[in-house]
Amino acid sequence: MPSAILKIHCTDKKGIISSISSFICRNNGNIITLDEFVDHPSNTFFMRLEWDIFAFSLSREQMEAEIAAMGLEYNYADNWQIFYSDRKPRLAIFVSKYDHCLWDIMLRYKAGELKCDIPLIISNHPDLKQIADLFGIDYKVVKVTPDNKLEAENEQTQLISEYNIDFMILARYMQVLSPEFVARFENRIINIHHSFLPAFEGARPYHQAIERGVKLVGATAHFVNNNLDKGPIICQSTMPISHEDSVEDLMVKGRDIEKLVLSQAMKVFLDHRIFVHNNRTIIL
């Protein structure tokens, strides 16, 4: 049955939950889940509420108008979003030459684990086209060099528009996006980094891990912002290692962690559970 998911964040105020739950009850809706959190240092309220709209007495347009009116009273007029379970977000995957994350996403997608449509894969290399062909997904090669970065990102932006893309996954895409591109798609680009951030930012984290003699390696999925590998963290995991592990051993272990962490991040994003607040995430 179709459901609606409402996300709100605003200054904390008495009556927000009561007003919305009463509105749903009055109009023959049934609450499925409700999660809320108050960040006391900033006095900010966060809520994710999902309810059944199969027999709801208002149209979606009327429902959204009522929620907007309540937002004026409870100070969330500019800070709410609503999503519907029968409308799947559309994903574009950015890749280079590493294929492990792409394979994992494709297999989970085929198995029905991911609540999205994937119409497009964009790469700066032709190497992984056979994977896209196997799953019937369009694969577009956009060459990126230091001299053509602006033109390349303009072409990527055009593709994102043509395919009506809602969000992007950088599945080991080995290019740094420009501030202009990132700003255009704020909190809609998820990257997987092969270390437990904030440790070992940037390139060659496994070499850094060996040099420091660390006992854990990890992976981090985060939103992309203008600072390399410093965007709001969504999901992380680690795996124990020892002094006997080589860089190649860490790479093998790391690939498993990357796949798991990226899939976890995709799922909480697709369930509309993520709020970004002061460069950190709150996941309800």
C-alpha positions in Angstrom: 0.0 0.0 0.0 1.2 3.5 -0.7 2.7 5.6 2.1 3.9 9.1 2.6 7.1 10.0 4.4 7.4 13.5 6.0 10.7 14.9 7.1 10.8 18.1 9.2 13.6 20.0 10.9 13.0 23.3 12.7 13.4 25.0 16.1 12.0 22.8 18.7 8.5 23.8 19.8 5.7 22.1 21.7 2.9 20.6 19.7 4.6 19.7 16.4 4.1 16.0 16.7 0.6 16.4 18.1 -0.5 18.6 15.3 0.7 16.4 12.5 -0.5 13.1 14.1 -3.9 14.6 14.7 -4.0 15.8 11.1 -3.2 12.3 9.9 -5.9 10.7 12.2 -8.6 13.2 11.1 -8.0 12.3 7.5 -8.2 8.5 7.8 -4.4 7.9 7.8 -2.5 5.4 9.9 1.0 6.1 11.2 3.5 3.4 10.4 6.6 4.8 12.0 7.5 8.0 13.8 11.1 8.9 14.8 12.2 12.2 16.3 15.3 13.7 17.8 16.1 17.1 19.5 19.6 18.4 19.2 19.7 20.3 22.5 22.8 22.5 21.9 21.1 24.1 18.8 17.5 23.5 20.0 16.7 21.9 16.7 13.9 19.3 16.2 14.1 16.5 13.7 11.3 14.2 12.7 10.6 11.4 10.2 7.0 10.2 10.0 5.6 7.6 7.6 1.9 6.9 7.3 -0.4 4.8 5.1 -2.3 7.0 2.5 -4.3 4.2 0.8 -7.6 5.5 2.2 -6.5 9.0 3.0 -9.3 11.5 2.6 -7.2 14.2 0.9 -5.4 14.3 -2.4 -1.7 14.6 -2.3 -1.9 18.3 -3.3 -4.4 19.0 -0.6 -2.3 17.1 2.0 0.8 19.0 1.1 -1.1 22.3 1.3 -2.3 21.4 4.8 1.2 20.5 5.9 2.6 23.7 4.5 -0.1 25.7 6.5 0.9 23.9 9.7 4.5 24.7 8.9 3.8 28.4 9.1 2.4 27.9 12.6 5.2 25.6 13.9 8.1 27.3 12.2 9.0 24.6 9.7 7.5 26.2 6.6 10.8 26.1 4.7 12.2 23.0 6.3 10.0 20.1 5.3 10.0 17.5 2.6 7.5 14.8 1.6 8.1 11.6 -0.3 5.8 8.9 -1.6 6.6 5.1 -1.6 5.2 4.7 -5.1 7.7 7.2 -6.6 11.2 5.7 -6.8 14.2 8.1 -6.8 16.3 7.9 -9.9 20.0 7.2 -9.5 23.1 7.9 -11.6 26.3 6.0 -10.7 29.7 7.5 -11.4 32.6 5.1 -11.9 36.1 5.0 -13.2 37.9 1.6 -13.4 37.3 -0.1 -10.1 34.3 -2.4 -10.5 33.6 -4.0 -7.1 31.2 -1.3 -5.8 29.4 -1.2 -9.2 28.9 -4.9 -9.3 27.6 -4.9 -5.7 25.1 -2.2 -6.5 23.9 -3.9 -9.7 23.4 -7.2 -8.0 21.5 -5.6 -5.1 19.4 -3.6 -7.6 18.6 -6.8 -9.6 17.6 -8.6 -6.3 15.2 -5.7 -5.5 17.1 -4.6 -2.4 17.3 -0.9 -3.5 14.2 1.2 -3.7 15.3 3.2 -6.8 15.6 3.2 -10.5 19.0 3.2 -12.1 18.8 4.5 -15.7 22.4 5.9 -16.1 26.0 5.1 -15.4 28.6 7.9 -16.1 32.3 7.2 -16.4 35.5 8.8 -17.5 36.6 5.5 -18.9 35.0 2.9 -21.2 36.2 -0.1 -19.1 33.0 -1.0 -17.2 30.6 -0.6 -20.0 30.0 -4.4 -20.2 28.6 -4.3 -16.7 26.0 -1.7 -17.7 25.2 -3.6 -20.9 24.6 -6.8 -18.8 22.0 -5.0 -16.7 20.5 -2.9 -19.6 21.6 0.4 -18.2 22.8 3.3 -20.4 26.6 3.9 -20.0 28.0 7.3 -21.0 31.7 8.0 -21.2 32.6 11.6 -20.4 36.3 12.1 -20.6 37.8 14.3 -17.9 41.1 16.1 -18.0 42.5 19.1 -16.2 41.9 21.1 -19.4 38.3 20.1 -20.0 36.9 19.8 -16.5 34.3 22.5 -16.9 33.1 21.1 -20.3 33.0 17.6 -18.9 30.9 18.6 -15.8 28.6 20.6 -18.1 28.1 17.4 -20.1 27.5 15.4 -17.0 25.0 18.0 -15.7 23.1 17.8 -19.0 22.9 14.0 -18.7 21.6 14.3 -15.2 18.9 16.6 -16.4 18.0 14.4 -19.4 17.6 11.3 -17.3 15.8 13.1 -14.5 18.3 12.0 -11.9 17.5 12.6 -8.2 20.8 11.6 -6.6 24.3 10.3 -7.5 26.7 7.6 -6.1 30.4 7.9 -6.7 31.3 4.2 -6.8 35.1 4.7 -6.6 34.9 7.6 -9.2 38.4 8.8 -9.2 37.8 12.5 -10.0 37.4 15.5 -7.7 34.2 17.4 -8.4 34.2 21.1 -8.7 32.6 23.3 -6.1 30.1 24.5 -8.7 29.0 21.0 -9.5 28.8 20.0 -5.8 26.8 23.1 -4.9 24.3 22.3 -7.7 23.6 19.0 -6.2 24.0 19.6 -2.5 23.5 16.6 -0.3 22.6 14.5 -3.4 26.0 13.0 -4.1 27.3 10.1 -2.0 30.9 9.0 -2.1 32.6 5.9 -0.7 36.0 6.5 0.7 38.3 3.6 1.5 39.3 4.6 5.0 37.6 5.2 8.4 37.4 9.0 8.1 38.7 11.3 9.4 41.7 9.1 9.4 43.7 8.8 6.1 41.9 11.3 3.9 42.8 11.5 0.2 44.8 9.0 -1.8 46.6 5.8 -0.8 45.0 5.3 2.6 46.2 1.7 2.9 49.8 2.7 2.4 49.2 5.3 5.2 47.7 2.6 7.4 50.7 0.3 7.0 53.1 3.1 7.8 51.2 4.0 11.0 50.7 0.4 12.1 47.0 0.7 12.6 45.0 -2.3 13.9 41.7 -1.4 12.0 40.9 -0.4 8.5 37.5 0.8 7.4 35.4 2.6 4.8 33.2 5.7 5.0 30.2 6.7 2.9 29.6 10.4 3.0 27.9 13.3 1.2 30.3 15.2 -1.0 31.0 18.8 -0.2 33.7 21.3 -1.2 36.4 19.8 1.1 37.9 16.5 0.0 36.6 13.6 2.1 35.2 16.0 4.7 31.5 15.8 3.8 28.8 14.7 6.3 29.4 11.1 7.2 26.5 8.7 6.6 27.8 5.2 7.4 31.1 3.6 8.5 32.5 0.2 9.3 35.9 -1.3 10.2 37.7 -4.6 10.1 40.7 -5.7 12.3 44.1 -6.1 10.6 47.5 -7.2 11.8 51.1 -6.4 11.1 51.2 -9.4 8.8 48.8 -7.7 6.3 50.3 -6.2 3.2 48.9 -3.3 1.2 47.3 -5.9 -1.1 45.7 -7.7 1.8 44.2 -4.4 3.0 42.9 -3.7 -0.4 41.1 -7.0 -0.5 39.6 -6.5 2.9 38.8 -2.9 2.2 36.7 -3.8 -0.9 34.4 -5.9 1.2 33.9 -3.1 3.7 33.4 -0.5 0.9 30.6 -2.6 -0.7 28.8 -3.1 2.6 29.1 0.5 3.8 28.0 2.0 0.5 24.9 -0.3 0.3 24.0 0.7 3.9 24.3 4.4 3.0 22.2 4.0 -0.1 19.4 2.2 1.9 19.1 4.9 4.6 19.1 7.6 1.8 16.4 5.8 -0.2 14.4 5.4 3.0 14.6 9.2 3.4 16.1 8.9 6.9 19.0 11.3 6.6 19.1 14.9 7.9 22.2 17.0 7.5 22.9 19.4 10.4 26.1 21.4 10.9 28.1 19.1 8.6 27.0 15.9 10.3 24.1 13.5 9.7 21.2 12.6 11.9 19.7 9.3 10.7 16.1 8.5 12.0 
